[in-house]
């Protein structure tokens, strides 16, 4: 099953290397346009790890992911536990230029100071 996620990169984890030779890195994405803060991990595997490390915190990302799930139980006494992961297979970074960031920051400051009795 595929899922497209849009949001802002909030953190990039340190890559893990397994004895099998596989590598994994997670980026934590804050979902866009949500009422409450929602941060979810997206996994990058093997060759994609280098691309994930090179991402910029604060960049907007649109990621296409495969949803994967599995069950696990330690012994016969304990109930099953279900795990889910999002494995990225394609993504697009929508980084703003420095000029766009400055303009956005300036417009935010003007709206915050609009309660003053005079214009700046």
C-alpha positions as CSV (number, residue, x, y, z in Angstrom):
1,X,0.0,0.0,0.0
2,X,1.3,3.5,-0.8
3,X,0.8,6.7,1.1
4,X,1.9,10.3,0.2
5,X,3.0,12.4,3.2
6,X,3.5,16.2,3.1
7,X,5.2,18.1,5.9
8,X,8.3,19.7,7.3
9,X,11.5,17.9,8.2
10,X,12.0,18.4,12.0
11,X,15.0,16.1,12.6
12,X,17.2,13.6,10.9
13,X,18.4,10.6,13.0
14,X,21.9,9.1,12.9
15,X,22.2,6.3,10.3
16,X,22.2,2.7,11.7
17,X,24.3,0.0,10.1
18,X,23.3,-3.6,10.6
19,X,25.4,-6.8,10.6
20,X,23.6,-7.8,7.4
21,X,25.1,-4.8,5.6
22,X,21.9,-2.9,5.4
23,X,21.7,0.7,6.5
24,X,18.7,2.8,7.8
25,X,18.0,6.4,8.6
26,X,14.8,8.1,9.8
27,X,13.6,11.6,9.2
28,X,10.9,12.9,11.5
29,X,8.3,14.9,9.6
30,X,5.7,17.3,11.1
31,X,2.6,16.9,9.1
32,X,1.2,20.0,7.3
33,X,-2.2,21.5,8.0
34,X,-3.0,19.4,11.1
35,X,-4.9,20.8,14.1
36,X,-2.5,19.2,16.6
37,X,1.2,18.6,16.1
38,X,1.7,15.3,14.4
39,X,5.3,14.1,13.9
40,X,5.9,10.8,12.2
41,X,9.1,8.9,11.3
42,X,9.8,8.0,7.7
43,X,12.5,5.4,7.0
44,X,15.2,5.6,4.3
45,X,17.1,2.3,3.5
46,X,20.5,1.5,1.9
47,X,21.4,3.9,-0.9
48,X,18.7,6.4,0.1
49,X,20.4,6.9,3.5
50,X,23.0,9.3,2.0
51,X,20.2,11.4,0.5
52,X,18.3,11.5,3.8
53,X,21.5,12.7,5.6
54,X,21.8,15.5,3.1
55,X,18.3,16.9,3.8
56,X,17.8,20.2,5.6
57,X,15.9,20.5,8.8
58,X,13.0,22.9,8.2
59,X,12.6,21.9,4.5
60,X,9.2,21.0,3.2
61,X,9.0,17.4,1.9
62,X,6.5,15.4,-0.1
63,X,7.3,11.7,0.4
64,X,5.7,8.7,-1.2
65,X,6.0,5.7,1.2
66,X,5.2,2.0,1.3
67,X,3.3,1.1,4.5
68,X,4.7,-2.1,6.0
69,X,3.5,-3.9,9.1
70,X,4.2,-7.1,11.0
71,X,3.3,-8.9,14.2
72,X,5.6,-10.0,17.0
73,X,5.2,-11.9,20.2
74,X,8.0,-12.7,22.7
75,X,6.5,-15.9,24.0
76,X,3.2,-17.8,24.1
77,X,2.0,-16.0,27.2
78,X,2.1,-12.5,25.8
79,X,-0.3,-11.1,23.2
80,X,0.8,-10.2,19.7
81,X,2.1,-6.7,19.1
82,X,1.7,-5.1,15.7
83,X,4.3,-2.7,14.3
84,X,4.0,-0.4,11.3
85,X,6.7,1.5,9.3
86,X,6.7,4.0,6.4
87,X,9.5,3.2,3.9
88,X,10.1,6.1,1.5
89,X,10.6,5.1,-2.2
90,X,10.2,8.6,-3.7
91,X,10.3,12.2,-2.4
92,X,10.5,15.8,-3.4
93,X,12.0,18.6,-1.4
94,X,10.4,22.0,-1.7
95,X,13.0,24.3,-0.2
96,X,12.4,28.0,-0.1
97,X,15.1,30.4,-1.3
98,X,16.7,32.7,1.3
99,X,14.8,35.6,-0.3
100,X,11.5,33.8,0.2
101,X,12.4,33.1,3.8
102,X,13.2,36.7,4.5
103,X,10.0,38.0,2.9
104,X,7.9,35.4,4.9
105,X,9.6,36.4,8.2
106,X,9.1,40.1,7.5
107,X,5.4,39.6,6.7
108,X,5.0,37.6,9.9
109,X,6.6,40.4,12.0
110,X,4.3,43.0,10.4
111,X,1.2,41.0,11.3
112,X,2.3,40.5,14.8
113,X,2.9,44.2,15.4
114,X,-0.4,45.3,13.8
115,X,-2.0,46.1,17.2
116,X,0.2,49.2,17.5
117,X,-1.6,52.6,17.2
118,X,0.7,53.5,14.3
119,X,2.2,51.8,11.3
120,X,5.9,50.9,11.0
